[in-house]
Structures are given as C-alpha cells and as structure tokens.
Amino acid sequence: FASGYGDVPLPTNYPPNGPGWEDFLDNSLTLNDLASLKIGVPSLHVMGLSDGLIPVASSRALLTSYVDPKAHEHSGGHHVPMQANCVDIYLRFIAESTKGVTEEPNALYN
C-alpha cells in the first residue's frame, strides 16, 4: 500500500477505527489486504536521480501501489524541475488525466 515511499511499513493503527470511520472502512480488512490494494487515481511521480532525501529506488517502489502510474525522472535532486520540456510533461499529464472532467465545480457534489 502507498505508505510513504514504497518501502515504509504501514503504522500498526492503520486503518483508523472508532466513531465515524465505519461508513468509510471495512474493518474486516487486514494490513495484508490493504497492501494488495492499488490506488486508482491518475498519478505522476517526479523523481530526481540525484535526490539525497528520497532515493529514486524508494520512489520507484511506490509506483507499484498505483493502477497506472506515470513517472518522470530527471537528473536533479529533491525538486520539481521547471524546464520547458518538464513542464510539457506535467501539462500533458494534466490534460490526459482531466479528459471528460466537467468544468462545473458543483457537479462533483451533486
């Protein structure tokens, strides 16, 4: 399960329990059940090959927690590069991920 950076175990008190969570969680799920679930939202993972804070191997390990992850690796460190070719990647990802999404903000809440 996406638990930080792919190689970090889930906390033992996950998922949360108590009042209010019953409607959102199936408390019969175990940590092993959760570990097999995949996140099904569009995701673009930007990874710096020289990242001294989060090793690129940890970022790559996180990709397995997503249904159809997209990845962009750059030669820099722990930052989102803003060179034109990188921005084009981000914009293309946003355009592809939002195809068919309504522009009416209240439509999401009806």
N, C-alpha and C positions, 0 to 999 in steps of 0.2 A: 504494500500500500504506500502511496506517496507520503512518506513520513519524514519530511525534512529534505534530505538529499540522497535518497535511494538506499543508503546503507545504514541509516539510523533507525533503530527499532522503535515501534510504536510504544508510547507510555503504557504502563500496566492498567491505568484507569481509563483507557480508551476502548470503546466509545464511551462518552459520558452517560451517566444514568441519573435517575431522580426525576422529580416533577417536571413536566413539560417536554421531556425527551421521548416519551412513549410513542407519540404520534409520528416521530421522525425516524426512530431507530427500531430495528428488530433486535431486541435484547437477547435473542437466542443465537445471534451471530458470535462466533469466536474470533480471536485475533487471526487465526489461520484463514477463516472465511473472509475476513476483511482484506487480508494480504492478497487474496486471489482476485479481488475486485479491481476493475480498471476505471479510471476517470474518463468520462466520455465527453468532455468539453474540448473545444479547439485549444491547442496549446503550442506555443512557440518557445523553445528553450534556447536561450542565448548563452553560449559557453565560451569563456576565454581560455585558450590553450595555455596561457601563462598565468592563470588565476592562482594566486598564492593563498587565497582564503578558502575556496571550494575547489578541490581538484576536479579536473574535467572528467575523470573516471566516475566520480560521485554524481556529477550532473548527468552523465550518460546512463548511469544505473537508474536514475529517476525516470527515464523515458519508458521503461517497462511498465510503469504504473498508469500509462495513458493508452487510450484506444488507438489513436492515430497521431502520435506526436510529430511535430516538425522541429527540427534542430538547426541552429545556425552556430557554427563555430568560427571564432575569429582568433587572431594571433595575440590579442591583448590580454589584459588581466580581468579583474572583477569589475566590469563596467559594461554598459550597453553602448557599443560604438555607434557613432553618428555620421560616418562617411556615407556618401550618396548611395553606394552600392548596398550598404547595410540597411539604410532607410528604405530603399526599394524593396528589400526582402520583407521588412516589417509591414510596409503598406500593402504589399501583395498578400501577405498572410491575413491582414485585417480584412481586405476586400474579399478574399475567398471564404473567410470564416463568417462573414456577415451577409453573404448572399441570401436573399429571401427573408432577412430580418426586417421587420416593419420599422418604419421611421416614426411611427406614432408611439410616443413613450408610454402612454396609458394603456396601450394594447397588451402590454406584458402583464397587467394587473387585473384584467377583466376575466 
